[in-house]
C-alpha cells in the first residue's frame, strides 16, 4: 500500500477530489513509444486546474485576487509506463490545510491500477511575491464552505 503524501487531522474536512479521463496522445510519447516522464506533471496540472475551476479556486481566481500560487514542491512516483492511446484516469485530491498553501495529491490509473502518483505544494504570495502568513479572503471563504460541507 502506498503511503499518503499528506496526513489528515480528525477535525479536518474530507479532501476534495476530481477524476478526469483521457487518452494518451502521440505527442506525449518519446522515441521508445512510452509517455515521456515530464508529461506526468502536465497530467497532474490538468486535473489540478479542473478541480480548482470546479470549486472557484482555479488559477484565474488567484490571478483575479492578485495572489500568485507558485509550485514550491513536486514529486512524481512512476510505477508503470504509459503508451500511446492508453486510456487513463487522473485523480487530483486537494487536502485541507489552514496554512497559506495548497496541498494536492495525484494518482494516475490505467486499467484500474495506479501507474503514477505524486504531490504538489503551492505557496500563496502577495503582490510583492512575499509569502502570505494566512490565506487571502476569497480562499478563506472557500475554506469556510469546505469545512461546513457546503461545496458541491
Secondary structure by P-SEA (a helix, b strand, c coil): ccccccccccccccccbbbbbbccccccccccccccccaaaaaaaaaaaaaaaaacccaaaaaaacccccccbbbbbbcccccccccbbbbbbbbbbcccbbbbbbbbbcccccccccbbbbbbbcccccccccccaaaaaaaaaaaacccc
